[in-house]
């Protein structure tokens, strides 16, 4: 008897300024290749990454690159539609790119809101971003996880997106359980409102 497999699908947006490697990350995930020509960043691209979580669960991540890299304020609102979370990407070899992360986080919160992750790309190059600075920003923004990867070599990418998939699936499962509890309470005629001042009379 075959086991029933549950499929989850989430949209993931890569947000970051020019030169941080968001398009290179998409190409690495999509074709397992690296393109050094940064002119490819003018193309709005996406890819589908299928990740098995366990024997009964499969997660599909639709990962979107952001073509509007020059200024967060020029990113169309519809870019965020259908996205369950965003990954704030900066370059470990460019200290200035870290300062743009907060602006991308603010825009995402303003236009959509939701789960945020942080990703330092180019870990294969000489590091200019101190870990303390990145970690402090990570805490200030409230990101769920912080990853160090290399689109050029592929280092850390598979593991990072596997962790992101696991987090999103677990979060969705918890939401489903909460919805089931609320529906059960409504079916039984009981209130799930535990706020102060409420009563069941």
Secondary structure as GFF3:
##gff-version 3
##sequence-region A 1 201
A	DSSP	beta_strand	6	15	.	.	.	ID=ss1
A	DSSP	alpha_helix	22	31	.	.	.	ID=ss2
A	DSSP	three_ten_helix	38	42	.	.	.	ID=ss3
A	DSSP	beta_strand	46	54	.	.	.	ID=ss4
A	DSSP	beta_strand	57	64	.	.	.	ID=ss5
A	DSSP	three_ten_helix	72	74	.	.	.	ID=ss6
A	DSSP	three_ten_helix	77	80	.	.	.	ID=ss7
A	DSSP	beta_strand	85	91	.	.	.	ID=ss8
A	DSSP	alpha_helix	95	111	.	.	.	ID=ss9
A	DSSP	beta_strand	115	121	.	.	.	ID=ss10
A	DSSP	alpha_helix	131	141	.	.	.	ID=ss11
A	DSSP	beta_strand	146	148	.	.	.	ID=ss12
A	DSSP	alpha_helix	157	187	.	.	.	ID=ss13
###
